[in-house]
Amino acid sequence: MAATSRMKASDKQDLCKKLLALLRSRYHQTFKQDLPVLETMLYAAVLENASAEQADSAYGRLFNEFLDLNEVRVSSVYELERLFQDMPDTSWKPTHAAGSGPQRRAMHVKMILQYIFEKAYQFDYESLRRKTQEIAAKELGKIKGISPFVRSFTQQQALDSHLLAIDDAQNRALIWLGLSEPGSTTEQTAELVKPLIRKSDGQLFCHLIRCLATDPKIGDVFTSPPAADDPANGLVRLEAVISDGGKKARRAAATAAAKVEHKKEELKKEEARKEDLKKAELKKTEVKKEDLKKDEAKKDHAKKDDAKKDSQKLEIKADAKAVRSNGKAETKPEGKSAAAAASVAKDAVARKKPAPPRSPG
């Protein structure tokens, strides 16, 4: 697919010319509508992502099963959605209109009718034709709830604007053919392809691409990208698909899908393995933290024991010093008492000695 994205503009133009010729020969159809503006908008809401046959049938039921457009406007979504059963889903998903594809189509129709009715209290929008292309585009852009496809289709069909009305089904086919880049939106694809198509061929080109995209025999081929070994030229790929009814393309798509699923499974296993490793590493970290806590607790306990022993030693030393100090204090008073006693005894002895005789006169 990378090769198709590098195609020159001249090559793409040549591809478009040959593509138109091929599709004309295959579908033998022309497309020309001549509906009022409002009915064109309603038809576009029904046509999006569907085949022309499906749209014609649903559009007919819309007018045959209801008295008039006002009855359609006031009907519930439930009453309208039965008209669109068994039709392809639509990508138009405003937040207030979530639900099934038929429900969204029904809401789309109701919102268009409600806007037109509130604008002029009648179901007529022909005034849009009298406006310039720029002003008409801005006015259509003010209608809340309508999809880009409905706006583009209305401009192309009712106002004869030189633009392409592309929905999701057509977009997938154009990307597969290499005329648009993978991942492009419908609006981006319309802008990319528009310079390649003459204004006079615009409506026919969109119609034939719709026929191709909704072809019951090969339409499903375009939901998957081309296989890696497919020819780079989109027209050559398409001719091969048409010649074998898309069998090879489906096999290639199935193989590619199986590879994708296998890769997803491998990625899941790899993610699971990484998650297991992460959990194991986390567990090791937690164990290491617990061991560190235990070591810290042991060290802290040992420090406390050492501090307690040091405190006890200091206490013993203090007690010993106190004892020695008390011993000295007791010894000193005893020495003083002995000296005093000796002095007293000496005095007593002296008093007891007789006095020496006095010499005579």
Secondary structure, 3 states (H helix, E strand, C coil): CHHHHCCCHHHHHHHHHHHHHHHHHHHCCCCCCCCCHHHHHHHHHHHCCCCHHHHHHHHHHHHHCCCCHHHHHHCCHHHHHHHHCCCCCCCCCCHHHCCCHHHHHHHHHHHHHHHHHHHHCCCCCHHHHHCCHHHHHHHHHCCCCCCHHHHHHHHHHHCCCCCCCCCHHHHHHHHHCCCCCCCCCHHHHHHHHHHHCCHHHHHHHHHHHHHHHCCCCCHHHHHCCCCCCCCCCHHHHHHHHHHHCCHHHHHHHHHHHHHHHHHHHHHHHHHHHHHHHHHHHHHHHHHHHHHHHHHHHHHHHHHHHHHHHHHHHHHHHHHHHHHHHHHHHHHHHHHHHHHHHHHHHHHHHHHHCCCCCCCCC
